[in-house]
């Protein structure tokens, strides 16, 4: 008899447990959707090169219109890393 009364008492907890588990599952899933995977170094390099090319394509005609010569433009578009060597954009 004790088992039957215990199961009857457990029956009222099942919907509560199910609701808690459902909320936990949905929050976990929503959190996973919001995660942005980190860029690996190859992707970061590709992105950096793409942005550098677009900046050069935009700035070069503007600098030419302002009267800068090719050598000055090359110097302006050369990036320098902190503590590193200058490199071409």
Buried (B, 14 or more C-beta within 10 A) or exposed (E): EEEEEEEEEEEEEEEEEEEEEEEEEEEEEEEEEEEEEEEEEEEEEEEEEEEBEEEBEEBBEEBEEEEBEEEEBEEEBEEEEEEEEEEEB
